[in-house]
Amino acid sequence: MTGLVAHECILDVRPITAATGVTVDDIAERLIGYGFHAPTMSFPVP
């Protein structure tokens, strides 16, 4: 790959948490467990 690569993502996991009980922390821990750098988490999301 050449050049600059930037990435951002905004995820609202409130519907997932409401439906399944899976929290943003659960998702971040799972990403780390699979070798991915978890995104920065920000609270609260309006």
N, CA, C and O atoms as a GROMACS GRO file, in nm:
protein
  184
    1MET      N    1   0.085  -0.116   0.000
    1MET     CA    2   0.000   0.000   0.000
    1MET      C    3   0.090   0.123   0.000
    1MET      O    4   0.193   0.126   0.068
    2THR      N    5   0.052   0.223  -0.076
    2THR     CA    6   0.129   0.347  -0.081
    2THR      C    7   0.040   0.464  -0.043
    2THR      O    8  -0.083   0.455  -0.049
    3GLY      N    9   0.102   0.573  -0.003
    3GLY     CA   10   0.025   0.691   0.033
    3GLY      C   11  -0.024   0.685   0.176
    3GLY      O   12   0.012   0.596   0.253
    4LEU      N   13  -0.107   0.782   0.210
    4LEU     CA   14  -0.161   0.790   0.345
    4LEU      C   15  -0.293   0.715   0.356
    4LEU      O   16  -0.374   0.715   0.262
    5VAL      N   17  -0.313   0.654   0.468
    5VAL     CA   18  -0.439   0.584   0.494
    5VAL      C   19  -0.495   0.638   0.626
    5VAL      O   20  -0.425   0.639   0.727
    6ALA      N   21  -0.617   0.681   0.624
    6ALA     CA   22  -0.684   0.729   0.746
    6ALA      C   23  -0.811   0.649   0.766
    6ALA      O   24  -0.871   0.599   0.671
    7HIS      N   25  -0.850   0.637   0.891
    7HIS     CA   26  -0.973   0.564   0.917
    7HIS      C   27  -1.045   0.626   1.036
    7HIS      O   28  -0.983   0.673   1.132
    8GLU      N   29  -1.173   0.626   1.028
    8GLU     CA   30  -1.260   0.669   1.136
    8GLU      C   31  -1.386   0.586   1.128
    8GLU      O   32  -1.426   0.543   1.019
    9CYS      N   33  -1.448   0.564   1.241
    9CYS     CA   34  -1.579   0.500   1.238
    9CYS      C   35  -1.658   0.548   1.359
    9CYS      O   36  -1.602   0.569   1.467
   10ILE      N   37  -1.786   0.564   1.340
   10ILE     CA   38  -1.876   0.599   1.449
   10ILE      C   39  -1.982   0.490   1.453
   10ILE      O   40  -2.054   0.468   1.356
   11LEU      N   41  -1.989   0.423   1.565
   11LEU     CA   42  -2.086   0.316   1.582
   11LEU      C   43  -2.176   0.348   1.701
   11LEU      O   44  -2.127   0.385   1.808
   12ASP      N   45  -2.304   0.334   1.682
   12ASP     CA   46  -2.400   0.349   1.791
   12ASP      C   47  -2.446   0.208   1.827
   12ASP      O   48  -2.525   0.148   1.754
   13VAL      N   49  -2.399   0.157   1.939
   13VAL     CA   50  -2.431   0.019   1.976
   13VAL      C   51  -2.551   0.010   2.070
   13VAL      O   52  -2.582  -0.098   2.121
   14ARG      N   53  -2.618   0.121   2.093
   14ARG     CA   54  -2.735   0.118   2.182
   14ARG      C   55  -2.841   0.017   2.138
   14ARG      O   56  -2.895  -0.053   2.224
   15PRO      N   57  -2.874   0.007   2.008
   15PRO     CA   58  -2.972  -0.095   1.969
   15PRO      C   59  -2.923  -0.237   1.995
   15PRO      O   60  -3.001  -0.325   2.033
   16ILE      N   61  -2.794  -0.260   1.976
   16ILE     CA   62  -2.736  -0.392   2.002
   16ILE      C   63  -2.743  -0.422   2.151
   16ILE      O   64  -2.780  -0.533   2.191
   17THR      N   65  -2.707  -0.323   2.234
   17THR     CA   66  -2.712  -0.341   2.379
   17THR      C   67  -2.854  -0.367   2.425
   17THR      O   68  -2.877  -0.454   2.509
   18ALA      N   69  -2.950  -0.292   2.372
   18ALA     CA   70  -3.089  -0.310   2.411
   18ALA      C   71  -3.142  -0.448   2.373
   18ALA      O   72  -3.218  -0.508   2.448
   19ALA      N   73  -3.102  -0.497   2.256
   19ALA     CA   74  -3.154  -0.625   2.207
   19ALA      C   75  -3.082  -0.746   2.265
   19ALA      O   76  -3.143  -0.851   2.284
   20THR      N   77  -2.952  -0.730   2.295
   20THR     CA   78  -2.873  -0.848   2.333
   20THR      C   79  -2.802  -0.837   2.467
   20THR      O   80  -2.760  -0.938   2.524
   21GLY      N   81  -2.787  -0.715   2.518
   21GLY     CA   82  -2.710  -0.696   2.640
   21GLY      C   83  -2.561  -0.683   2.617
   21GLY      O   84  -2.484  -0.665   2.711
   22VAL      N   85  -2.519  -0.692   2.491
   22VAL     CA   86  -2.377  -0.677   2.456
   22VAL      C   87  -2.343  -0.528   2.460
   22VAL      O   88  -2.407  -0.447   2.394
   23THR      N   89  -2.241  -0.492   2.540
   23THR     CA   90  -2.206  -0.352   2.558
   23THR      C   91  -2.090  -0.311   2.468
   23THR      O   92  -2.027  -0.395   2.404
   24VAL      N   93  -2.064  -0.181   2.465
   24VAL     CA   94  -1.952  -0.129   2.388
   24VAL      C   95  -1.821  -0.187   2.442
   24VAL      O   96  -1.728  -0.214   2.364
   25ASP      N   97  -1.812  -0.207   2.572
   25ASP     CA   98  -1.692  -0.267   2.631
   25ASP      C   99  -1.675  -0.411   2.584
   25ASP      O  100  -1.563  -0.455   2.557
   26ASP      N  101  -1.786  -0.486   2.575
   26ASP     CA  102  -1.779  -0.624   2.525
   26ASP      C  103  -1.725  -0.627   2.383
   26ASP      O  104  -1.642  -0.712   2.349
   27ILE      N  105  -1.772  -0.536   2.299
   27ILE     CA  106  -1.727  -0.531   2.160
   27ILE      C  107  -1.580  -0.496   2.152
   27ILE      O  108  -1.505  -0.557   2.076
   28ALA      N  109  -1.537  -0.396   2.230
   28ALA     CA  110  -1.397  -0.355   2.231
   28ALA      C  111  -1.307  -0.470   2.277
   28ALA      O  112  -1.202  -0.494   2.217
   29GLU      N  113  -1.347  -0.540   2.383
   29GLU     CA  114  -1.267  -0.652   2.432
   29GLU      C  115  -1.256  -0.763   2.328
   29GLU      O  116  -1.151  -0.824   2.314
   30ARG      N  117  -1.364  -0.788   2.257
   30ARG     CA  118  -1.363  -0.892   2.153
   30ARG      C  119  -1.270  -0.853   2.039
   30ARG      O  120  -1.195  -0.937   1.989
   31LEU      N  121  -1.274  -0.727   1.998
   31LEU     CA  122  -1.183  -0.680   1.892
   31LEU      C  123  -1.038  -0.699   1.935
   31LEU      O  124  -0.956  -0.748   1.858
   32ILE      N  125  -1.006  -0.660   2.059
   32ILE     CA  126  -0.870  -0.677   2.110
   32ILE      C  127  -0.833  -0.825   2.112
   32ILE      O  128  -0.721  -0.862   2.077
   33GLY      N  129  -0.927  -0.910   2.153
   33GLY     CA  130  -0.903  -1.054   2.157
   33GLY      C  131  -0.868  -1.113   2.021
   33GLY      O  132  -0.797  -1.213   2.013
   34TYR      N  133  -0.919  -1.051   1.915
   34TYR     CA  134  -0.890  -1.097   1.780
   34TYR      C  135  -0.775  -1.021   1.714
   34TYR      O  136  -0.751  -1.035   1.595
   35GLY      N  137  -0.703  -0.940   1.795
   35GLY     CA  138  -0.584  -0.874   1.744
   35GLY      C  139  -0.606  -0.739   1.678
   35GLY      O  140  -0.515  -0.685   1.617
   36PHE      N  141  -0.727  -0.685   1.690
   36PHE     CA  142  -0.755  -0.554   1.634
   36PHE      C  143  -0.744  -0.448   1.743
   36PHE      O  144  -0.772  -0.476   1.860
   37HIS      N  145  -0.702  -0.329   1.705
   37HIS     CA  146  -0.700  -0.218   1.800
   37HIS      C  147  -0.841  -0.166   1.813
   37HIS      O  148  -0.902  -0.123   1.715
   38ALA      N  149  -0.894  -0.170   1.934
   38ALA     CA  150  -1.032  -0.124   1.955
   38ALA      C  151  -1.041   0.027   1.934
   38ALA      O  152  -0.948   0.100   1.968
   39PRO      N  153  -1.153   0.074   1.879
   39PRO     CA  154  -1.168   0.218   1.859
   39PRO      C  155  -1.182   0.292   1.991
   39PRO      O  156  -1.216   0.234   2.094
   40THR      N  157  -1.153   0.422   1.988
   40THR     CA  158  -1.174   0.506   2.105
   40THR      C  159  -1.323   0.513   2.134
   40THR      O  160  -1.404   0.531   2.043
   41MET      N  161  -1.358   0.499   2.260
   41MET     CA  162  -1.499   0.504   2.299
   41MET      C  163  -1.527   0.640   2.360
   41MET      O  164  -1.447   0.692   2.437
   42SER      N  165  -1.642   0.696   2.327
   42SER     CA  166  -1.682   0.826   2.377
   42SER      C  167  -1.821   0.816   2.437
   42SER      O  168  -1.910   0.753   2.379
   43PHE      N  169  -1.839   0.877   2.551
   43PHE     CA  170  -1.969   0.874   2.618
   43PHE      C  171  -2.007   1.016   2.656
   43PHE      O  172  -1.916   1.095   2.681
   44PRO      N  173  -2.132   1.054   2.663
   44PRO     CA  174  -2.242   0.980   2.603
   44PRO      C  175  -2.257   1.017   2.456
   44PRO      O  176  -2.212   1.122   2.411
   45VAL      N  177  -2.320   0.930   2.382
   45VAL     CA  178  -2.353   0.958   2.243
   45VAL      C  179  -2.498   1.007   2.242
   45VAL      O  180  -2.588   0.932   2.279
   46PRO      N  181  -2.520   1.132   2.200
   46PRO     CA  182  -2.658   1.185   2.204
   46PRO      C  183  -2.751   1.116   2.105
   46PRO      O  184  -2.868   1.151   2.098
   0.00000   0.00000   0.00000
